[in-house]
Amino acid sequence: MTSRRRWLYPFLFSVVPVVHFAGANPDQYRFGDLVLLAGLGLLICAVVYGAVMLAVGRRGPPGLAPFITAMAMGWWYSYNILVGKLSTKGELNHAAVIAGIVVVSAAVIFWVRRREGFLEGAGRYLTLVGLLLVGWSGVQIVLGLARGHWAIERSELAGELARPIEGPLAVPEPRRSIYLIVVDEYANSQVLRERFGYDNSPFEDSLRALGFHVPKLVRSNYAHTLLSLPSLLNAAHLNGLEQELGDDTKHPALPNHLLDHNRVARYLERRGYRFVFFPSQWWYSTSESSLADAQFKAWRGFDLSRSLSGGELGRAVRSTSPLRFLDGDHGWEAEHVRRTLRAMSALPQSRGPLFAFAHVVKPHSPYVFDRDCNTLDRGPETDNVGPYLAQIECVNQLLLTTVRRILESSAVPPIIILQGDHGTKLMHATGYNDVSKVPPQAARERVGAFGAYYLPDGGARVFGDTVTVVNVLGNVLRYYFRAHLPRAGDEQYISTADFPYAFRRVDARWLAGDDSGKHATRGGS
């Protein structure tokens, strides 16, 4: 190995965290984000290297500058982890942590600066390790893309849902616009009352006063957004994924494809509806739509701190490094929610009819709002129920403002769907290593989803008092568009975060607390 190649390792390690996330999380990041963050890591490394070269000059062996640079990059990517370890007992003084890092680094530099042989050997070894790590992550990235493509190409479920829903092309008058707002991790009133002692009836009563139908019980058919959203937008069950993908994988390409190419949007577009898509702030699966006739853009131009809040890869890099200090509060995420709902409320001014879909990743953590919708400072993640309930109250205010404006501005009474994708996770229903170990009370919390529906001209009759998410849009298509779409069953399935396709079918009696095992079965049948 030549001497120059031997000193590549600081640059290799500056991109390892980025490419490692990309390789370990296929189909959960944009390629542009990968390029941006890898380039940012290389730029930071180059700046540090240059500064070290100016400081060290010829006062040390050739291997000293790359060694110091690599050590600096190690501190860079581990700083927040170190702070998290040290701050378990209360508030932490960052100045003291930085001083400690300087002292430790100085001691290490003092020890190695006269050990040229050690630096030579470390350079060769670390360059080789860096090449292997980057190379292996590159292989994982390519294999992840290939596996996703193969899964979609071979999927019988994808082929089945690619077939159009049958129904008359002529839409009965009046042609009503449809507004679908998915509020992520918004639990139903039963869960809020039983788990948290919270009464959500003032909000629900306000919706009823506007003409909304709020069923007594709404539940999700799946425990993950990854499954609940494509099930909702295809009006179909996805439990067949266990047979197609296996129960030991969590590759999201196939459900992401089903969400992106959903058959409800295609059905409406063929009948003259414009599909207007409002992407989420950071969840990759709803970051863009290939079907949309128009896609909302909350921002123009480029901002680095905003980019670090706008995708799962950027958020992962920010969470481990001092880059988080570029964005001291949750301003970008909070403002994205405000702009999304404000833009949706202005849609009635557009020429219709249209189908508008927004995925609002709230009241899901991180908690960016207080109860008065003020933006919160960035702090440690918590499962404390207080911030969740405060965010619920803010989301309620924003939703009420949005639906009132839509109703006031609509010449033809629209269809408005406010839908939680699933309930809360404070009992960690998806965190078990085996789905059979999930207790009924945790599952009940997780599948208890909020739902409220503005359904003019008697549409509430087909919803009734008990609704599951899979049938929400199917009910709309059958009643208002006379679609030839069989009603899906109300079966519910839970699974864990590590094995989302290892389904356990549950029923109402088990969810109510009968843990005898007779009402919860393993598998998608």
Secondary structure as UniProt FT lines:
FT   HELIX           3..6
FT   TURN            7..8
FT   HELIX           9..24
FT   TURN            26..27
FT   HELIX           31..56
FT   TURN            57..58
FT   TURN            62..63
FT   HELIX           64..86
FT   TURN            87..89
FT   HELIX           94..112
FT   TURN            113..114
FT   HELIX           116..154
FT   HELIX           156..162
FT   STRAND          178..183
FT   TURN            184..185
FT   HELIX           189..196
FT   HELIX           201..209
FT   TURN            210..211
FT   STRAND          217..219
FT   HELIX           225..234
FT   TURN            239..240
FT   HELIX           241..245
FT   TURN            247..248
FT   HELIX           253..260
FT   HELIX           263..269
FT   TURN            270..272
FT   STRAND          274..278
FT   HELIX           284..286
FT   STRAND          294..295
FT   HELIX           304..307
FT   TURN            308..309
FT   HELIX           312..320
FT   HELIX           322..326
FT   HELIX           331..345
FT   HELIX           347..349
FT   STRAND          354..360
FT   TURN            371..372
FT   HELIX           385..409
FT   STRAND          415..420
FT   TURN            426..427
FT   HELIX           429..431
FT   HELIX           435..437
FT   HELIX           440..447
FT   STRAND          448..449
FT   STRAND          451..454
FT   TURN            456..458
FT   HELIX           459..462
FT   STRAND          466..468
FT   HELIX           469..471
FT   HELIX           472..481
FT   STRAND          492..494
FT   TURN            500..501
FT   STRAND          504..506
FT   HELIX           508..511
FT   TURN            512..513
FT   TURN            518..519
FT   STRAND          520..523
//
